[in-house]
Amino acid sequence: MSLSMYEASIPVFTRMLGNLSTILDKAAAHAEAQGIEPAVFLNSRLAPDMFPLVRQVQIATDSVKGCAARLAQLEVPPYADTEASFPELQERIARTLGFIQEIRPEQIDGSEGRTVVLKMRGSEVSFPGQAFLLNFSLPNFYFHITTAYNILRHNGVKIGKMDFLGGV
């Protein structure tokens, strides 16, 4: 049996956004238990030239909604990028999950060869749908959720590999 574009995207995004949500819950609980201002975690970064946690979550959700919308030939919903708290990040994740759960398999299946055009740094980049999903969107998504995980782990939040992977 072959793997469809839908199966390679929406369930993966759904699972990993759920895992990210759980990790953020643990970070908020850790901050409260330790008397740490949540903004310390939200504004933390791994290196001075990297984005902070808030932006990592924003980009991860942007990657999901952008990929799903483009493959399904829908408008990408705009988000304001104004989140400044754990509850606001959770709302953003929930909104993204709500959006992708409305997409039906038949909207994405068959998009392997569909041309996807992205505007990046003032120029356009074109991908066939399958390459867009497998070589751009999924790696970008995993990069940003991994970085979010690493920021929190580096700052002492008690999370481990199984929190990242979720129930396997």
C-alpha positions as CSV (number, residue, x, y, z in Angstrom):
1,M,0.0,0.0,0.0
2,S,1.4,3.4,-0.9
3,L,1.5,6.4,1.4
4,S,-0.8,9.2,0.3
5,M,0.1,12.9,0.5
6,Y,-2.6,13.4,3.1
7,E,-1.3,10.6,5.3
8,A,2.2,12.0,5.0
9,S,1.1,15.4,6.1
10,I,-2.0,16.0,8.2
11,P,-1.7,13.1,10.7
12,V,2.0,13.9,11.1
13,F,1.3,17.6,11.7
14,T,-1.6,16.8,14.1
15,R,0.5,14.4,16.2
16,M,3.5,16.7,16.5
17,L,1.5,19.8,17.2
18,G,-0.2,17.9,20.0
19,N,3.2,16.9,21.3
20,L,4.4,20.5,21.1
21,S,1.3,21.6,23.0
22,T,2.0,19.1,25.8
23,I,5.6,20.3,26.0
24,L,4.5,23.9,26.3
25,D,2.1,22.8,29.1
26,K,5.0,21.2,30.9
27,A,7.1,24.4,30.5
28,A,4.3,26.5,31.9
29,A,3.8,24.2,34.9
30,H,7.6,24.1,35.5
31,A,7.8,27.9,35.4
32,E,5.0,28.2,37.9
33,A,6.4,25.5,40.2
34,Q,9.8,27.1,40.2
35,G,8.6,30.7,40.4
36,I,10.1,31.5,37.0
37,E,8.4,34.3,35.1
38,P,7.0,32.6,31.9
39,A,8.6,35.3,29.8
40,V,12.0,33.9,30.6
41,F,11.1,30.7,28.7
42,L,9.1,32.5,26.0
43,N,11.9,34.8,25.1
44,S,14.7,32.2,25.5
45,R,16.8,31.2,22.5
46,L,19.7,28.8,22.0
47,A,22.0,31.3,20.4
48,P,22.0,35.1,20.1
49,D,21.1,35.0,16.3
50,M,18.3,32.4,16.7
51,F,14.6,33.2,17.2
52,P,13.2,32.8,20.7
53,L,10.7,30.1,21.8
54,V,7.6,32.2,20.9
55,R,8.9,32.7,17.3
56,Q,9.8,29.0,17.0
57,V,6.2,28.0,17.8
58,Q,4.8,30.7,15.4
59,I,7.0,29.4,12.6
60,A,6.1,25.8,13.3
61,T,2.4,26.6,13.1
62,D,2.9,28.8,10.0
63,S,4.7,25.9,8.3
64,V,1.8,23.5,9.0
65,K,-1.0,25.8,7.9
66,G,1.0,27.0,4.9
67,C,1.8,23.5,3.7
68,A,-1.7,22.1,4.2
69,A,-3.3,25.1,2.5
70,R,-1.0,25.1,-0.4
71,L,-1.3,21.4,-1.0
72,A,-5.1,21.7,-0.8
73,Q,-5.1,24.8,-2.9
74,L,-6.7,26.9,-0.2
75,E,-5.8,30.4,1.1
76,V,-3.3,30.3,3.9
77,P,-5.0,31.8,7.0
78,P,-3.1,34.9,8.3
79,Y,-2.0,35.0,11.9
80,A,-0.9,38.2,13.6
81,D,2.2,36.8,15.4
82,T,1.4,38.6,18.6
83,E,1.5,35.7,21.0
84,A,3.3,36.6,24.3
85,S,2.1,33.9,26.7
86,F,1.8,30.1,27.0
87,P,-2.0,30.3,26.7
88,E,-1.7,32.4,23.5
89,L,0.7,29.9,22.0
90,Q,-1.7,27.1,22.9
91,E,-4.5,29.0,21.2
92,R,-2.4,29.4,18.1
93,I,-1.7,25.6,18.1
94,A,-5.4,24.9,18.6
95,R,-6.4,27.3,15.7
96,T,-3.8,25.6,13.4
97,L,-5.1,22.1,14.4
98,G,-8.7,23.3,13.8
99,F,-7.7,24.5,10.3
100,I,-5.9,21.4,9.2
101,Q,-8.6,19.1,10.6
102,E,-11.1,20.7,8.2
103,I,-9.0,19.6,5.2
104,R,-10.3,16.4,3.6
105,P,-7.9,13.7,2.2
106,E,-9.2,14.3,-1.3
107,Q,-8.1,17.9,-1.2
108,I,-4.5,16.9,-0.7
109,D,-4.2,13.5,-2.3
110,G,-3.0,13.9,-5.8
111,S,-1.0,17.0,-5.0
112,E,2.3,15.3,-5.6
113,G,2.9,17.0,-8.9
114,R,1.0,20.2,-8.2
115,T,3.2,23.2,-8.4
116,V,3.7,25.1,-5.1
117,V,5.2,28.6,-5.3
118,L,6.6,30.3,-2.3
119,K,7.8,33.8,-2.0
120,M,11.1,33.7,0.0
121,R,13.3,36.7,0.6
122,G,12.0,38.7,-2.4
123,S,12.1,35.8,-4.9
124,E,9.8,33.0,-5.8
125,V,10.7,29.3,-5.4
126,S,8.7,26.6,-7.1
127,F,8.3,23.0,-5.9
128,P,6.4,20.0,-7.1
129,G,3.9,19.2,-4.3
130,Q,5.7,16.1,-3.1
131,A,9.1,17.8,-2.9
132,F,7.4,20.8,-1.1
133,L,6.0,18.4,1.5
134,L,9.0,16.0,2.0
135,N,12.0,18.2,1.3
136,F,10.8,21.6,2.6
137,S,7.7,21.7,4.8
138,L,8.3,18.7,7.0
139,P,12.1,19.4,7.6
140,N,11.2,23.1,8.4
141,F,8.4,22.0,10.7
142,Y,10.6,19.5,12.6
143,F,13.5,22.0,12.8
144,H,11.3,24.6,14.6
145,I,9.5,22.1,17.0
146,T,12.9,20.5,17.8
147,T,14.4,24.0,18.5
148,A,11.4,24.8,20.7
149,Y,12.0,21.5,22.6
150,N,15.7,22.2,22.9
151,I,15.1,25.8,24.2
152,L,12.9,24.4,27.0
153,R,15.2,21.5,27.8
154,H,18.2,23.7,27.9
155,N,16.3,25.9,30.4
156,G,15.7,23.1,32.8
157,V,12.1,22.0,31.8
158,K,11.8,18.3,32.7
159,I,11.0,16.9,29.2
160,G,12.6,14.1,27.4
161,K,12.6,12.2,24.1
162,M,9.2,10.6,24.7
163,D,7.6,14.1,25.2
164,F,8.9,15.0,21.8
165,L,7.7,11.8,20.2
166,G,4.5,11.4,22.2
167,G,2.9,8.1,22.8
168,V,4.3,5.7,20.3
